[in-house]
């Protein structure tokens, strides 16, 4: 085969970066089919469409023109060994490839299987209406409250605070970081905030930025920004002693207690109202607790039994006493969720409809637990529990209305419309971001909605088909030299431990999927994830070796990657070389939204991925090991990114630099020496780019 566009330096990664920049701010809007359920480190669909096109188009092709055309590469096969949320599979399907995806985690597999499988809008709306008139009304009854006039009102959110006992006086301490309950996401434009009085618990309006405020009810003057906790310590409001929060909670030896502190309601006129908690609210919650216990004793409902296991992403929650996944929910949430899942399972519909609604049920779990927080007005109100990629206990959590009412965030009824129906609309007419018009274009035929029932171990692939499998990608069962292109996004060795986090969902999913014979936990010793870089490299190498075996001799192995640590890059290149691949090019491309929480907290945030293009080592690498040539290529690529307005950090420069360096490394190289990025390297590239 002649050289393909993605193998050359003419590959227009800056064009893809512009698309990615736009898509990254609302990925769920531009690619809703991949957002029916939570998965971590989702890649941008526009980038992967560009990768796939660049993998088959000739070196002189015009990608910006070809990107918006209908294509049908029906005689070519694409495989993704780390399928995740299914971006590679969906984008390949849109381009007419035969797409094969595999993932070791059943949460990922089921998400992709349902998202790309049959979704009939009419049947789904009928089933949703059935749920709405039965369990929906039942759940809503748990959230009836009263407004300031004593009239019946519907609840949007309850506000809670975590408590612990003071080690000195043994009185309960509310762990408030501040007294501000709610504010707009854009406080400079809309400065009104709502504050909880620490003396009488009245919630009253104020203005953002004030150093002092006075309660309108009891006249107490205080600083709204200064609560009684910092990151690790709290000051008792009764005796004034300061103590370690975690030591106090661990001494109690149980899940922390939480107290309801306020509510946000929606009145009949459509206006919202922040209010102090009433006796009705307290008694309502107590009644839910009694009903939950009663229904559990009578075996009327099922709740998760899966326990947390120690790990990088679970230890923080376990330190706070959260040892079972059901501990993440309060009793009203457990009652409402158990009712909902029971009714979905009972639906008299075909399995595809039940599966889709159950996936939606699983998806709302991240918004309806005691690890969520309040983002405020002006955006989706509920900050989901995985915004930090860790299981971080929330000291002032928010409890949303599980079924939902108008203006709800994170509820089943809301996400049915915003996730499930939007995904169906997209599948019926897949669109791409059109930079020239600022809008979107339909550039692909509708999704087929069909998943082949059997994994093709016989080596016979149907044209344009989708094949999915849940299992270890070191042994795919696919025929040798039967795949044209492998495109994937492998895990990072020390970042997100997918199975540790996925068990949060799986604890509920296994109540539904257990008939499939899945294991008790998504944790698997063969998962390519390890805090030890050497072990990670060996696991990654095993998957890459399998990819080399099933890839045709002239095939391409392409993946996206970035890392801030040198050992992450060393682990990667060792896995590549030992599995029989060499790097023929690398292209920097915009990856994630720059203001995402993990990036905004980093000193030198990385917003670039490297698209790393590999071939089997039997291919003659015509790139010379010339440091001067490498430096000039890096300068050129950095300039191309800066010319479209990207502001790059030092680590972004390192990503570009290391991507090009990978082309010069072989098994005899001193890899540690070649993969070094000094201040002189940065200054040279930054000063002359």
GIMO-V974992 format. One record per residue. N is the residue number from 1. RES is the residue in one small letter. SS is DSSP state (helix for helix, strand for strand, loop for the rest). Layout:
n:res:ss
N:RES:SS
N:RES:SS
This chain:
n:res:ss
1:x:loop
2:x:loop
3:x:loop
4:x:strand
5:x:helix
6:x:helix
7:x:helix
8:x:loop
9:x:loop
10:x:loop
11:x:loop
12:x:loop
13:x:helix
14:x:helix
15:x:helix
16:x:helix
17:x:helix
18:x:helix
19:x:helix
20:x:helix
21:x:helix
22:x:helix
23:x:helix
24:x:helix
25:x:helix
26:x:loop
27:x:helix
28:x:helix
29:x:helix
30:x:helix
31:x:loop
32:x:helix
33:x:helix
34:x:helix
35:x:loop
36:x:loop
37:x:loop
38:x:loop
39:x:loop
40:x:loop
41:x:loop
42:x:loop
43:x:loop
44:x:loop
45:x:helix
46:x:helix
47:x:helix
48:x:helix
49:x:helix
50:x:helix
51:x:helix
52:x:helix
53:x:helix
54:x:helix
55:x:helix
56:x:helix
57:x:loop
58:x:strand
59:x:loop
60:x:loop
61:x:loop
62:x:loop
63:x:helix
64:x:helix
65:x:helix
66:x:helix
67:x:loop
68:x:loop
69:x:loop
70:x:loop
71:x:loop
72:x:loop
73:x:loop
74:x:loop
75:x:loop
76:x:loop
77:x:strand
78:x:strand
79:x:strand
80:x:strand
81:x:loop
82:x:loop
83:x:loop
84:x:loop
85:x:loop
86:x:loop
87:x:helix
88:x:helix
89:x:helix
90:x:helix
91:x:helix
92:x:helix
93:x:helix
94:x:helix
95:x:loop
96:x:loop
97:x:loop
98:x:strand
99:x:strand
100:x:strand
101:x:strand
102:x:strand
103:x:strand
104:x:loop
105:x:loop
106:x:helix
107:x:helix
108:x:helix
109:x:helix
110:x:helix
111:x:helix
112:x:helix
113:x:helix
114:x:helix
115:x:helix
116:x:helix
117:x:loop
118:x:loop
119:x:loop
120:x:loop
121:x:helix
122:x:helix
123:x:helix
124:x:helix
125:x:helix
126:x:helix
127:x:helix
128:x:helix
129:x:helix
130:x:helix
131:x:helix
132:x:helix
133:x:helix
134:x:helix
135:x:helix
136:x:helix
137:x:helix
138:x:helix
139:x:helix
140:x:helix
141:x:helix
142:x:helix
143:x:helix
144:x:strand
145:x:strand
146:x:strand
147:x:loop
148:x:loop
149:x:loop
150:x:loop
151:x:loop
152:x:strand
153:x:strand
154:x:strand
155:x:strand
156:x:strand
157:x:strand
158:x:strand
159:x:strand
160:x:strand
161:x:strand
162:x:strand
163:x:strand
164:x:strand
165:x:strand
166:x:loop
167:x:loop
168:x:loop
169:x:loop
170:x:loop
171:x:loop
172:x:strand
173:x:strand
174:x:strand
175:x:loop
176:x:loop
177:x:loop
178:x:loop
179:x:loop
180:x:strand
181:x:strand
182:x:strand
183:x:strand
184:x:strand
185:x:loop
186:x:loop
187:x:loop
188:x:loop
189:x:loop
190:x:loop
191:x:loop
192:x:strand
193:x:strand
194:x:strand
195:x:strand
196:x:strand
197:x:loop
198:x:loop
199:x:loop
200:x:loop
201:x:loop
202:x:loop
203:x:strand
204:x:strand
205:x:strand
206:x:strand
207:x:strand
208:x:loop
209:x:loop
210:x:loop
211:x:loop
212:x:loop
213:x:strand
214:x:strand
215:x:loop
216:x:loop
217:x:loop
218:x:loop
219:x:loop
220:x:loop
221:x:strand
222:x:strand
223:x:loop
224:x:loop
225:x:loop
226:x:loop
227:x:loop
228:x:loop
229:x:strand
230:x:loop
231:x:loop
232:x:loop
233:x:strand
234:x:strand
235:x:strand
236:x:loop
237:x:loop
238:x:loop
239:x:loop
240:x:loop
241:x:loop
242:x:strand
243:x:strand
244:x:strand
245:x:helix
246:x:helix
247:x:helix
248:x:helix
249:x:helix
250:x:helix
251:x:helix
252:x:helix
253:x:loop
254:x:loop
255:x:loop
256:x:loop
257:x:strand
258:x:strand
259:x:strand
260:x:strand
261:x:strand
262:x:strand
263:x:strand
264:x:strand
265:x:strand
266:x:strand
267:x:loop
268:x:loop
269:x:loop
270:x:loop
271:x:loop
272:x:strand
273:x:strand
274:x:strand
275:x:strand
276:x:loop
277:x:loop
278:x:loop
279:x:helix
280:x:helix
281:x:helix
282:x:helix
283:x:helix
284:x:helix
285:x:helix
286:x:helix
287:x:helix
288:x:helix
289:x:helix
290:x:helix
291:x:helix
292:x:helix
293:x:helix
294:x:helix
295:x:helix
296:x:helix
297:x:helix
298:x:loop
299:x:loop
300:x:loop
301:x:loop
302:x:loop
303:x:loop
304:x:loop
305:x:loop
306:x:loop
307:x:strand
308:x:loop
309:x:loop
310:x:loop
311:x:loop
312:x:loop
313:x:loop
314:x:loop
315:x:helix
316:x:helix
317:x:helix
318:x:helix
319:x:helix
320:x:loop
321:x:loop
322:x:loop
323:x:loop
324:x:strand
325:x:helix
326:x:helix
327:x:helix
328:x:helix
329:x:loop
330:x:loop
331:x:helix
332:x:helix
333:x:helix
334:x:helix
335:x:helix
336:x:helix
337:x:helix
338:x:helix
339:x:helix
340:x:helix
341:x:helix
342:x:helix
343:x:helix
344:x:helix
345:x:helix
346:x:helix
347:x:loop
348:x:loop
349:x:loop
350:x:loop
351:x:helix
352:x:helix
353:x:helix
354:x:helix
355:x:helix
356:x:helix
357:x:helix
358:x:helix
359:x:helix
360:x:helix
361:x:helix
362:x:helix
363:x:helix
364:x:helix
365:x:helix
366:x:helix
367:x:helix
368:x:loop
369:x:loop
370:x:loop
371:x:loop
372:x:loop
373:x:strand
374:x:strand
375:x:loop
376:x:loop
377:x:strand
378:x:loop
379:x:loop
380:x:loop
381:x:loop
382:x:strand
383:x:strand
384:x:loop
385:x:loop
386:x:loop
387:x:loop
388:x:loop
389:x:loop
390:x:loop
391:x:loop
392:x:loop
393:x:loop
394:x:loop
395:x:loop
396:x:loop
397:x:loop
398:x:strand
399:x:strand
400:x:strand
401:x:loop
402:x:loop
403:x:loop
404:x:loop
405:x:loop
406:x:loop
407:x:loop
408:x:loop
409:x:loop
410:x:loop
411:x:loop
412:x:helix
413:x:helix
414:x:helix
415:x:helix
416:x:helix
417:x:helix
418:x:helix
419:x:helix
420:x:helix
421:x:helix
422:x:helix
423:x:helix
424:x:helix
425:x:helix
426:x:helix
427:x:helix
428:x:helix
429:x:loop
430:x:loop
431:x:strand
432:x:strand
433:x:strand
434:x:strand
435:x:loop
436:x:loop
437:x:loop
438:x:loop
439:x:strand
440:x:strand
441:x:strand
442:x:strand
443:x:loop
444:x:loop
445:x:loop
446:x:loop
447:x:loop
448:x:loop
449:x:loop
450:x:loop
451:x:loop
452:x:loop
453:x:loop
454:x:loop
455:x:loop
456:x:loop
457:x:loop
458:x:loop
459:x:loop
460:x:loop
461:x:loop
462:x:loop
463:x:loop
464:x:loop
465:x:loop
466:x:strand
467:x:strand
468:x:strand
469:x:strand
470:x:strand
471:x:loop
472:x:loop
473:x:loop
474:x:loop
475:x:loop
476:x:loop
477:x:loop
478:x:loop
479:x:loop
480:x:loop
481:x:loop
482:x:loop
483:x:strand
484:x:strand
485:x:strand
486:x:strand
487:x:strand
488:x:strand
489:x:loop
490:x:loop
491:x:loop
492:x:loop
493:x:loop
494:x:loop
495:x:loop
496:x:loop
497:x:loop
498:x:helix
499:x:helix
500:x:helix
501:x:helix
502:x:helix
503:x:helix
504:x:helix
505:x:helix
506:x:helix
507:x:helix
508:x:helix
509:x:helix
510:x:helix
511:x:helix
512:x:helix
513:x:helix
514:x:helix
515:x:helix
516:x:helix
517:x:loop
518:x:loop
519:x:loop
520:x:loop
521:x:loop
522:x:loop
523:x:loop
524:x:loop
525:x:loop
526:x:loop
527:x:loop
528:x:loop
529:x:loop
530:x:loop
531:x:loop
532:x:loop
533:x:helix
534:x:helix
535:x:helix
536:x:helix
537:x:helix
538:x:helix
539:x:helix
540:x:helix
541:x:helix
542:x:helix
543:x:helix
544:x:helix
545:x:helix
546:x:helix
547:x:helix
548:x:helix
549:x:helix
550:x:helix
551:x:strand
552:x:strand
553:x:strand
554:x:strand
555:x:strand
556:x:strand
557:x:strand
558:x:strand
559:x:strand
560:x:strand
561:x:strand
562:x:loop
563:x:loop
564:x:loop
565:x:loop
566:x:helix
567:x:helix
568:x:helix
569:x:helix
570:x:helix
571:x:helix
572:x:helix
573:x:helix
574:x:helix
575:x:helix
576:x:helix
577:x:helix
578:x:helix
579:x:loop
580:x:loop
581:x:strand
582:x:strand
583:x:strand
584:x:strand
585:x:strand
586:x:strand
587:x:strand
588:x:strand
589:x:strand
590:x:strand
591:x:loop
592:x:loop
593:x:loop
594:x:loop
595:x:loop
596:x:loop
597:x:helix
598:x:helix
599:x:helix
600:x:helix
601:x:loop
602:x:loop
603:x:loop
604:x:loop
605:x:loop
606:x:loop
607:x:loop
608:x:strand
609:x:strand
610:x:strand
611:x:strand
612:x:strand
613:x:strand
614:x:strand
615:x:strand
616:x:strand
617:x:loop
618:x:loop
619:x:loop
620:x:loop
621:x:loop
622:x:loop
623:x:loop
624:x:loop
625:x:loop
626:x:loop
627:x:helix
628:x:helix
629:x:helix
630:x:helix
631:x:helix
632:x:helix
633:x:helix
634:x:helix
635:x:helix
636:x:helix
637:x:helix
638:x:helix
639:x:helix
640:x:helix
641:x:helix
642:x:helix
643:x:loop
644:x:loop
645:x:loop
646:x:loop
647:x:loop
648:x:loop
649:x:loop
650:x:helix
651:x:helix
652:x:helix
653:x:helix
654:x:helix
655:x:helix
656:x:helix
657:x:helix
658:x:helix
659:x:helix
660:x:helix
661:x:helix
662:x:helix
663:x:helix
664:x:helix
665:x:loop
666:x:loop
667:x:loop
668:x:loop
669:x:loop
670:x:loop
671:x:helix
672:x:helix
673:x:helix
674:x:helix
675:x:loop
676:x:loop
677:x:loop
678:x:loop
679:x:helix
680:x:helix
681:x:helix
682:x:helix
683:x:helix
684:x:helix
685:x:helix
686:x:helix
687:x:helix
688:x:helix
689:x:loop
